[in-house]
């Protein structure tokens, strides 16, 4: 099932968060720690300390939405070694992360931009 079709941006908060936080607490984290606008329509992804749960906050132009996923037997391969406090990832990387694939180890082909064939 495609949950988020064509999100404008996907941001990961690298540090684990207290999962008692809900919409208000997470939107404050987006503004204060991530230095981003929670009203942008982007997906803001948070993970718990055990890396067994995800929360995704986003604004759908009428209100905030909060999506939650809990793994029963495994852990999310959270990109802790990638630089920065906040990561911007592609939609493909987002799907890989949900499937349990380590996005730190997968690098797709870099897009090329040419001006002419000759």
C-alpha angles and dihedrals in degrees: 000000000000106000104174112031114198101340110194092231138353119212127188121206098217100204119073116256134212103263092212084079114101133181098311095045094044093047088053089052089052092052101037106031102024094037091221135120114256087205094065096095090242122134114250111200124201131182133200123239093261091050091230097112138050132195122194121196123194141157116233096189092262101055146322122297125201120201121192132193127184123191115216101202112006143045133245113252093238113195097236096152097055112103123260137038093259126039127203109208135184124249089251091054089049090056091047091051091051090050092053097254118144104242091193090068099042119077119174123214112286113248114248125216119199128180096204141358097237 
